[in-house]
Amino acid sequence: MCDPDGFEGRGIVLSKIADDRLWVEMPNGHRVVAVNAKKSKFELSEIQPGDKVAVFFSPSDMARGTILK
Protein backbone atom coordinates (compact mmCIF):
# COMPACT_ATOMS: atom_id res chain seq x y z
CA MET A 1 0.00 0.00 0.00
CA CYS A 2 1.07 3.53 -0.65
CA ASP A 3 -0.11 5.12 2.60
CA PRO A 4 -1.02 3.58 5.95
CA ASP A 5 -4.08 5.84 6.23
CA GLY A 6 -5.64 4.74 2.94
CA PHE A 7 -7.10 1.44 1.86
CA GLU A 8 -7.17 -0.87 -1.12
CA GLY A 9 -10.19 -2.18 -3.00
CA ARG A 10 -10.75 -4.26 -6.12
CA GLY A 11 -12.87 -3.21 -9.07
CA ILE A 12 -13.61 -3.76 -12.75
CA VAL A 13 -12.42 -1.39 -15.48
CA LEU A 14 -15.37 0.14 -17.36
CA SER A 15 -13.62 2.34 -19.93
CA LYS A 16 -10.63 4.55 -20.63
CA ILE A 17 -11.19 8.29 -20.23
CA ALA A 18 -7.85 9.64 -21.41
CA ASP A 19 -4.30 8.42 -21.86
CA ASP A 20 -3.74 7.96 -18.14
CA ARG A 21 -7.23 7.65 -16.60
CA LEU A 22 -9.81 4.88 -16.31
CA TRP A 23 -13.36 4.49 -15.00
CA VAL A 24 -13.39 1.68 -12.44
CA GLU A 25 -16.54 0.26 -10.84
CA MET A 26 -16.24 -1.12 -7.32
CA PRO A 27 -18.31 -4.13 -6.13
CA ASN A 28 -20.70 -1.82 -4.23
CA GLY A 29 -21.53 0.06 -7.47
CA HIS A 30 -19.37 3.12 -6.69
CA ARG A 31 -17.55 4.42 -9.79
CA VAL A 32 -14.17 6.09 -9.48
CA VAL A 33 -11.58 7.68 -11.74
CA ALA A 34 -8.31 5.79 -11.39
CA VAL A 35 -4.81 6.64 -12.58
CA ASN A 36 -1.74 4.44 -12.99
CA ALA A 37 0.79 4.45 -10.15
CA LYS A 38 4.09 5.94 -11.31
CA LYS A 39 6.02 3.02 -9.83
CA SER A 40 3.78 0.48 -11.54
CA LYS A 41 5.37 -2.18 -13.73
CA PHE A 42 2.60 -2.22 -16.33
CA GLU A 43 1.27 0.20 -18.89
CA LEU A 44 -2.32 1.38 -19.04
CA SER A 45 -2.39 0.18 -22.64
CA GLU A 46 -2.28 -3.38 -21.24
CA ILE A 47 -5.50 -2.81 -19.27
CA GLN A 48 -8.75 -3.41 -21.15
CA PRO A 49 -12.39 -2.85 -20.14
CA GLY A 50 -13.56 -5.80 -18.06
CA ASP A 51 -10.18 -6.37 -16.40
CA LYS A 52 -10.06 -6.60 -12.60
CA VAL A 53 -7.67 -4.17 -10.90
CA ALA A 54 -6.62 -3.24 -7.37
CA VAL A 55 -7.22 0.42 -6.54
CA PHE A 56 -5.74 2.39 -3.63
CA PHE A 57 -7.92 5.11 -2.08
CA SER A 58 -7.02 8.03 0.10
CA PRO A 59 -9.58 8.64 2.86
CA SER A 60 -9.77 12.32 1.86
CA ASP A 61 -10.99 11.66 -1.71
CA MET A 62 -13.08 8.59 -2.44
CA ALA A 63 -13.83 9.63 -6.04
CA ARG A 64 -10.24 9.07 -7.20
CA GLY A 65 -7.88 6.16 -6.86
CA THR A 66 -4.52 4.82 -7.95
CA ILE A 67 -4.25 1.51 -9.79
CA LEU A 68 -1.82 -0.80 -8.03
CA LYS A 69 -2.18 -4.10 -9.94
Secondary structure, DSSP 4 states (H G I P E B T S, - for coil): ---TTSEEEEEEEEEEEETTEEEEE-TTS-EEEEEE-TT-SS-GGG--TT-EEEEEEETTEEEEEEE--
